[in-house]
Amino acid sequence: MTNSTEPTSTTVYPGPGARAGRREWTAFGVLMLPLLLVSMDVSVLYFAVPAISSDLEPTGTQQLWIFDIYGFVLAGLLMTMGSLGDRIGRRRLLLVGAAAFGAGSLLAAYANSAETLIAARAVLGIGGATLMPSTMALIRTMFRDPGRRAKAIGMWSGVMTGGVALGSVMSGLLVEYFWWGSVFLVNLPAMALLLVLGPVLLPESKNPNPGRFDLLSVPLSMAAVLPVVYGLKEIPSEGWHTEYVLSVAVGLFFAYIFGRRQRTTASPLISPALFRGRGFGPAVFLNLLSAFAMMGSAYFTTQYLQSVLGKSSLEAALWGLLPTVLVGVAAPIASALVQRGVQRAHVVAGGFLTAACGYGLLALVGTDSLWLVLAGAGVLAAGIVVVMSQMMDLGLSAAPVDRAGAASSLLETGAEFGGALGMAILGSIGTAVYRHEMPTSAPGPARETLGGALAVARQLPARTGDALVTTAREAYAHGMQTAAIAGVVVLLLGAAALSVRALRGVRVREVCE
């Protein structure tokens, strides 16, 4: 499958069933660099905000956009970029994305205004949207042997999960010893290395008959994704206000229009034929559900470490690294079990049951339960990574190689939806319990959020303030317990049962042409 018109830029990759060798694993290591940095950029601003606020003096709205525009642009463009990679070449798109990510990082590091930083973060989101589906599609291309591919995807899932936790810690350390722009400059060496080694090590692959690129589907896909993600991310903190519910409804309307166009146009952005591959539909849905569980728990545990236990932001981030230790071993164990003949449905169900046990531990927390929270978060993350790695492998294996980019982008877009939905539903449950348990005599901000209670308490006399903080922390812990119980119910009654039913007997047939 070498392109004769580009002999110096196309790498021959293994044929169907061939085992990957040293070259493929070296290339895989190169691919993990952009993936790690893209995932780290989700949380890399956690500790840089005070310094950015002091230096650039953004308004409240600008500060929110500095945080959110990266994730919004990334989520909105995933499907477009995955389909584009299938047409122009996944490696080519990856290298273009690496250049954009590097340029955005340089612009962000030396931004002299809030507007410039927002624009730079948008460019980073564009680059990230090209890098994520391209890395997964290239793994599908390089690793034709199911066992090696499953191992690679397990490692991909671990890097993706660990990068989010590592980003906040790295941000804290860099801001402590350098200036806030340094959190972006660390991206440059990795992107430069990818641009140098990528053309040498990575194979080029694309759909040989992609058809016309449907430009109308691009704004339709963004109109479907962005309002839903925006509304779901705002609901946990702001409540079920009309504007956020309406935003979700508008997104769902455009999702219907987008889906209808994909079924009727001659060259769809996301081919409905993907869902005819047995296992692809369940993979997308179960991957969404696993992201629901992961982000729903992260919403609580991060606040718990800082606001309930009183840890500093950097301390909370360092403690938050401990649960990721279990992530590193979970996916390889799951892959090994599948390769030894254990049914994938049983492995996935086991992952959901493990995650449910993690939520069960979180349902037992009090106001001083550091190790219980860390254990619960670790067990939950290990179970979810088992599911996500298996669903990524199943989804890509069930898709034809020439649509690997679109398939990976759809899996990742589903995860974005799932994460936002988890924060919205479980966050709303916890918030409702908190507000119900706070006394009506408490000041208004204290009845709304734990952060508001802590802010009000600092302005009150010591004894009164301490009593308010104690009450608020207990109410938050009860809300977290209730949300965790809801998480257990979702994982046990929904995911575990559905995974066994939907995946029973699924045997992925290699589709290499």
VOGU-3710 file (C-alpha; in Angstrom, 3 decimals, decimal comma):
1> mtnsteptst> 0,000/0,000/0,000  2,951/2,289/-0,713  2,127/5,455/-2,594  4,418/5,498/-5,620  4,103/9,239/-6,004  5,633/9,854/-2,586  8,391/7,246/-2,227  10,333/9,138/0,378  7,408/9,797/2,718  5,491/6,533/2,823
11> tvypgpgara> 6,407/3,709/5,163  5,463/0,117/4,452  3,525/-1,342/7,375  2,717/-4,931/8,306  0,161/-6,820/6,268  -2,937/-8,470/7,726  -2,069/-10,661/10,683  1,604/-9,645/10,713  3,203/-9,108/14,096  4,516/-5,632/14,817
21> grrewtafgv> 8,247/-5,349/15,290  10,723/-2,903/16,769  9,965/-0,257/14,149  6,243/-0,267/14,921  6,764/-0,086/18,686  9,268/2,747/18,264  6,720/4,578/16,125  4,104/3,876/18,788  6,324/5,536/21,391  6,546/8,599/19,181
31> lmlplllvsm> 2,746/8,643/18,853  2,312/8,655/22,623  4,100/12,003/22,950  1,361/14,111/21,316  -1,344/12,064/23,003  0,173/12,725/26,430  0,453/16,442/25,768  -3,081/16,752/24,363  -4,510/15,061/27,461  -2,321/17,130/29,787
41> dvsvlyfavp> -3,563/20,364/28,211  -7,040/19,601/29,584  -5,769/20,311/33,116  -2,539/22,232/32,570  -4,048/25,614/33,526  -5,248/24,552/36,988  -2,403/26,258/38,839  -1,510/28,873/36,253  -4,760/30,826/36,593  -3,687/33,127/39,477
51> aissdleptg> -0,515/34,118/37,623  -2,402/34,585/34,338  -5,037/36,690/36,108  -2,350/38,889/37,659  -0,447/39,309/34,400  -3,193/39,588/31,760  -6,068/40,808/33,961  -8,840/38,928/32,081  -12,490/39,583/32,812  -14,534/36,797/34,404
61> tqqlwifdiy> -15,927/35,819/31,011  -12,480/35,839/29,410  -11,107/33,632/32,179  -13,846/31,086/31,550  -13,053/31,082/27,822  -9,332/30,643/28,535  -10,270/27,447/30,361  -13,065/26,127/28,182  -12,310/26,998/24,565  -9,662/24,272/24,236
71> gfvlagllmt> -12,087/21,505/25,157  -14,957/22,985/23,130  -12,933/23,317/19,921  -11,421/19,852/20,375  -14,800/18,189/20,927  -16,453/20,074/18,085  -13,829/19,166/15,483  -13,100/15,521/16,339  -15,482/14,038/13,772  -14,388/16,464/11,082
81> mgslgdrigr> -10,702/15,782/11,624  -11,150/12,016/11,827  -12,947/11,986/8,492  -10,420/14,414/6,977  -7,556/12,127/8,018  -9,183/9,225/6,187  -9,191/11,373/3,048  -5,833/13,165/3,026  -3,812/10,663/5,074  -3,655/10,104/8,846
91> rrlllvgaaa> 0,079/10,742/9,086  -0,196/13,939/7,069  -2,993/15,198/9,308  -1,027/14,199/12,401  1,997/16,234/11,281  -0,158/19,228/10,366  -1,795/18,969/13,794  1,598/18,740/15,509  2,733/21,923/13,752  -0,519/23,684/14,762
101> fgagsllaay> -0,206/22,465/18,348  3,383/23,697/18,518  2,468/27,078/17,050  -0,461/27,424/19,440  1,786/26,523/22,386  4,338/29,168/21,407  1,629/31,797/20,954  0,056/30,914/24,316  3,371/30,986/26,180  4,077/34,579/25,139
111> ansaetliaa> 0,510/35,891/24,971  0,346/39,519/26,084  -3,424/39,770/26,359  -6,386/37,627/27,330  -7,684/37,730/23,761  -4,395/36,386/22,422  -4,366/33,580/24,970  -7,946/32,617/24,093  -7,017/32,517/20,401  -3,932/30,423/21,185
121> ravlgiggat> -6,004/27,955/23,208  -8,400/27,678/20,245  -5,467/26,820/17,969  -4,377/24,206/20,521  -7,890/22,743/20,386  -7,698/22,507/16,591  -4,342/20,761/16,855  -5,625/18,423/19,541  -8,631/17,490/17,400  -6,264/16,352/14,635
131> lmpstmalir> -3,858/14,510/16,927  -6,268/12,341/18,920  -8,070/10,464/16,094  -4,885/10,333/14,027  -2,928/8,522/16,741  -5,669/5,931/17,196  -6,155/5,427/13,445  -2,415/4,932/12,952  -2,387/2,316/15,702  -5,088/0,501/13,716
141> tmfrdpgrra> -2,836/0,702/10,665  0,436/-0,345/12,303  -0,822/-3,169/14,515  -2,694/-5,713/12,396  -2,171/-8,542/14,864  -5,139/-8,417/17,319  -3,014/-9,212/20,366  -0,421/-6,517/19,690  -3,114/-4,003/18,805  -5,008/-4,701/22,024
151> kaigmwsgvm> -1,807/-4,176/23,999  -1,091/-0,898/22,187  -4,639/0,390/22,714  -4,423/-0,512/26,403  -1,283/1,585/26,691  -2,991/4,376/24,692  -5,864/4,401/27,214  -3,465/4,505/30,160  -1,478/7,411/28,705  -4,682/9,313/27,963
161> tggvalgsvm> -6,019/8,869/31,503  -2,721/9,524/33,229  -2,027/12,643/31,184  -5,010/14,499/32,663  -3,741/13,845/36,208  -0,140/14,643/35,292  -1,059/17,928/33,621  -2,203/19,603/36,828  0,875/18,462/38,765  3,259/19,629/36,053
171> sgllveyfww> 1,413/22,943/35,928  1,902/23,448/39,662  5,608/22,648/39,562  6,349/24,824/36,535  4,434/27,822/37,864  6,214/27,383/41,206  9,685/27,714/39,673  9,151/29,480/36,316  6,467/31,721/34,776  2,995/30,684/33,660
181> gsvflvnlpa> 3,963/30,505/29,969  6,294/27,595/30,720  3,306/25,248/30,972  2,909/25,655/27,209  6,574/25,645/26,207  7,019/22,032/27,364  4,925/21,019/24,340  7,500/22,263/21,846  10,260/19,619/22,159  7,773/16,751/21,834
191> malllvlgpv> 6,076/18,271/18,802  9,447/18,966/17,185  10,467/15,348/17,766  7,208/14,147/16,206  7,737/16,338/13,138  11,263/14,942/12,687  10,614/11,258/13,389  7,028/10,997/12,126  7,849/10,990/8,388  10,509/8,328/8,990
201> llpesknpnp> 8,709/5,933/11,344  4,988/6,367/10,780  3,127/4,764/7,865  0,876/6,819/5,664  -2,598/5,440/5,104  -5,894/6,765/3,837  -9,139/5,722/2,253  -8,358/5,009/-1,421  -11,915/5,963/-2,476  -13,081/8,573/0,033
211> grfdllsvpl> -15,603/10,372/-2,150  -16,374/14,068/-1,992  -15,777/15,812/1,335  -19,154/16,973/2,636  -18,513/20,547/3,762  -22,078/21,068/5,026  -21,652/18,252/7,548  -18,785/20,125/9,236  -20,867/22,992/10,711  -23,717/20,548/11,372
221> smaavlpvvy> -21,426/18,301/13,431  -20,154/21,282/15,422  -23,704/22,541/15,950  -24,610/19,098/17,274  -21,651/18,704/19,635  -20,860/22,148/21,055  -24,269/23,178/22,491  -24,697/19,795/24,195  -21,219/19,814/25,718  -21,610/23,448/26,810
231> glkeipsegw> -24,991/22,904/28,435  -23,969/19,725/30,219  -20,781/21,284/31,577  -22,621/24,304/32,976  -25,519/22,439/34,600  -23,567/20,948/37,568  -22,400/24,346/38,837  -25,171/26,645/37,608  -28,201/24,341/37,841  -30,868/23,331/35,329
241> hteyvlsvav> -31,490/26,836/34,069  -33,503/27,333/30,905  -30,561/28,550/28,833  -28,502/25,413/29,526  -31,391/23,007/28,961  -32,202/24,892/25,751  -28,564/24,634/24,691  -28,683/20,852/25,068  -31,986/20,703/23,187  -30,574/22,766/20,294
251> glffayifgr> -27,562/20,465/20,100  -29,758/17,372/20,037  -31,861/18,903/17,264  -28,778/19,480/15,137  -27,564/15,982/16,027  -30,754/14,652/14,470  -30,205/16,794/11,354  -26,577/15,703/11,170  -27,485/12,025/11,520  -30,158/12,310/8,864
261> rqrttaspli> -27,722/13,908/6,437  -25,182/11,132/7,025  -27,829/8,594/6,012  -28,845/10,427/2,838  -25,741/12,079/1,377  -23,538/10,206/-1,077  -20,293/10,951/0,814  -21,094/11,208/4,531  -18,660/12,639/7,036  -19,398/9,662/9,315
271> spalfrgrgf> -20,568/6,676/7,308  -23,598/4,844/8,745  -21,896/1,676/7,460  -19,628/1,861/10,515  -22,552/0,805/12,694  -23,181/-2,240/10,541  -19,924/-3,701/11,810  -20,932/-5,979/14,672  -19,685/-4,564/17,919  -19,087/-0,968/16,793
281> gpavflnlls> -22,379/0,443/18,109  -22,020/-1,222/21,539  -18,396/-0,036/21,660  -19,419/3,608/21,148  -22,193/3,420/23,743  -20,222/1,549/26,400  -17,255/3,864/25,891  -19,621/6,792/26,465  -20,923/5,160/29,624  -17,421/4,555/30,957
291> afammgsayf> -16,553/8,243/30,416  -19,780/9,095/32,254  -18,555/7,175/35,283  -14,990/8,487/35,152  -15,781/12,186/34,859  -18,702/11,952/37,257  -16,355/10,781/39,996  -13,592/13,259/39,095  -16,076/16,111/39,570  -16,397/15,180/43,255
301> ttqylqsvlg> -12,991/13,830/44,223  -11,101/16,932/43,050  -13,305/19,233/45,124  -13,241/16,828/48,049  -9,455/16,893/48,317  -9,316/20,683/48,214  -12,502/21,939/49,855  -13,344/19,168/52,332  -9,850/18,042/53,365  -8,349/21,498/52,953
311> kssleaalwg> -5,445/20,468/50,709  -3,740/23,101/48,596  -4,202/22,808/44,853  -0,728/21,313/44,354  -1,155/18,915/47,279  -4,492/17,774/45,874  -2,941/17,218/42,454  -0,062/15,191/43,920  -2,439/13,026/45,960  -4,551/12,650/42,831
321> llptvlvgva> -1,664/10,894/41,078  -1,898/7,867/43,393  -5,102/6,415/41,901  -3,490/6,392/38,442  -1,035/3,714/39,594  -3,751/1,073/39,205  -4,550/2,369/35,718  -1,120/1,313/34,473  -1,761/-2,383/35,136  -5,507/-2,646/34,493
331> apiasalvqr> -5,591/-2,427/30,685  -2,695/-4,888/30,063  -4,338/-7,441/32,363  -7,640/-7,073/30,509  -5,926/-7,519/27,145  -4,088/-10,608/28,391  -7,348/-12,165/29,601  -9,028/-11,630/26,216  -6,038/-13,090/24,391  -6,180/-16,178/26,629
341> gvqrahvvag> -9,740/-16,904/25,608  -11,848/-15,109/28,194  -14,907/-13,644/26,484  -14,623/-9,905/25,945  -18,140/-9,461/27,329  -17,058/-10,983/30,637  -13,913/-8,851/30,830  -15,923/-5,693/30,135  -18,577/-6,681/32,667  -15,783/-7,307/35,171
351> gfltaacgyg> -14,430/-3,830/34,471  -17,824/-2,275/35,141  -18,238/-4,301/38,326  -14,796/-3,174/39,484  -15,728/0,432/38,766  -18,984/-0,063/40,684  -16,924/-1,253/43,674  -14,934/1,979/43,401  -18,138/3,991/43,553  -19,178/1,808/46,479
361> llalvgtdsl> -16,083/2,926/48,379  -16,831/6,560/47,560  -20,328/6,061/48,969  -18,728/5,456/52,391  -16,726/8,676/52,646  -16,995/11,068/55,535  -15,386/14,432/56,041  -11,963/12,935/56,801  -11,555/9,972/54,440  -8,437/10,676/52,388
371> wlvlagagvl> -7,354/7,075/51,865  -10,877/5,848/51,259  -11,365/8,454/48,531  -8,018/7,611/46,918  -8,786/3,887/47,043  -12,248/4,391/45,601  -10,949/6,631/42,824  -8,177/4,140/42,006  -10,460/1,105/41,859  -12,998/3,006/39,791
381> aagivvvmsq> -10,360/4,279/37,341  -8,867/0,796/36,950  -12,260/-0,685/36,099  -13,112/2,089/33,667  -9,762/1,839/31,854  -10,419/-1,888/31,379  -13,709/-1,026/29,685  -12,361/1,877/27,618  -9,362/-0,058/26,314  -11,548/-2,989/25,291
391> mmdlglsaap> -14,154/-0,765/23,666  -11,526/1,189/21,729  -10,048/-2,086/20,513  -13,447/-3,530/19,625  -14,617/-0,360/17,866  -11,486/-0,025/15,742  -11,353/-3,738/14,969  -14,968/-3,720/13,799  -14,328/-0,758/11,461  -12,665/-1,045/8,045
401> vdragaassl> -9,099/0,252/7,923  -10,054/2,916/5,378  -12,487/4,419/7,919  -10,234/4,128/10,977  -10,030/7,903/11,435  -13,808/8,375/11,408  -14,255/5,393/13,732  -11,742/6,663/16,293  -13,179/10,185/16,181  -16,672/8,834/16,819
411> letgaefgga> -15,446/6,817/19,803  -13,696/9,876/21,232  -16,657/12,176/20,589  -18,852/9,702/22,459  -16,419/9,877/25,366  -16,670/13,685/25,363  -20,460/13,434/25,549  -20,269/10,806/28,267  -17,902/12,854/30,404  -20,075/15,959/30,167
421> lgmailgsig> -23,197/13,903/30,913  -21,567/12,299/33,955  -20,644/15,674/35,419  -24,131/17,034/34,691  -26,183/14,194/36,152  -24,030/13,071/39,069  -22,951/16,647/39,792  -26,583/17,752/39,886  -27,480/14,930/42,273  -24,673/15,898/44,645
431> tavyrhempt> -25,557/19,585/44,432  -29,236/18,903/45,119  -28,394/16,911/48,259  -25,982/19,612/49,416  -28,582/22,349/49,032  -31,242/20,248/50,732  -29,064/19,602/53,786  -27,796/23,138/54,257  -29,928/25,026/56,805  -32,186/27,752/55,476
441> sapgparetl> -30,603/30,166/57,968  -27,230/29,905/56,168  -26,247/32,799/53,873  -27,334/32,423/50,252  -23,885/31,685/48,727  -23,237/29,075/51,424  -26,436/27,227/50,503  -25,434/27,085/46,843  -21,959/25,516/46,875  -19,266/24,366/49,267
451> ggalavarql> -16,913/26,948/47,778  -19,452/29,644/48,589  -19,720/28,393/52,177  -15,940/28,506/52,629  -15,815/32,057/51,242  -18,629/33,232/53,546  -17,065/31,513/56,575  -13,876/33,534/56,205  -15,895/36,718/56,772  -17,673/35,454/59,909
461> partgdalvt> -16,498/35,276/63,528  -14,289/32,229/64,140  -16,824/30,058/65,981  -19,692/30,847/63,618  -17,476/30,367/60,580  -16,154/27,020/61,826  -19,685/25,760/62,438  -20,734/26,770/58,924  -17,700/25,053/57,386  -18,383/21,840/59,341
471> tareayahgm> -22,026/21,801/58,240  -21,133/22,530/54,623  -18,462/19,827/54,485  -20,844/17,255/55,941  -23,516/18,252/53,420  -21,002/17,941/50,583  -19,899/14,496/51,791  -23,539/13,366/51,893  -24,073/14,678/48,368  -20,987/12,823/47,200
481> qtaaiagvvv> -22,257/9,622/48,856  -25,622/9,906/47,112  -24,051/10,581/43,728  -21,735/7,591/44,230  -24,724/5,345/44,961  -26,305/6,588/41,731  -23,050/5,714/39,968  -23,184/2,186/41,393  -26,738/1,764/40,137  -25,851/2,980/36,637
491> lllgaaalsv> -22,849/0,683/36,369  -24,558/-2,395/37,805  -27,999/-2,224/36,228  -27,028/-0,530/32,995  -23,469/-1,181/31,949  -22,684/-4,622/33,375  -25,936/-6,184/32,143  -25,782/-4,422/28,778  -22,146/-5,346/28,178  -22,892/-9,035/28,618
501> ralrgvrvre> -26,001/-8,848/26,426  -24,581/-6,595/23,693  -21,166/-8,216/23,436  -22,042/-11,860/23,992  -20,565/-13,909/21,193  -18,937/-10,961/19,442  -15,882/-12,198/17,610  -14,158/-9,402/15,768  -13,250/-10,274/12,209  -10,291/-8,421/10,839
511> vce> -11,397/-5,974/8,121  -8,181/-4,997/6,410  -9,393/-3,849/3,053
//
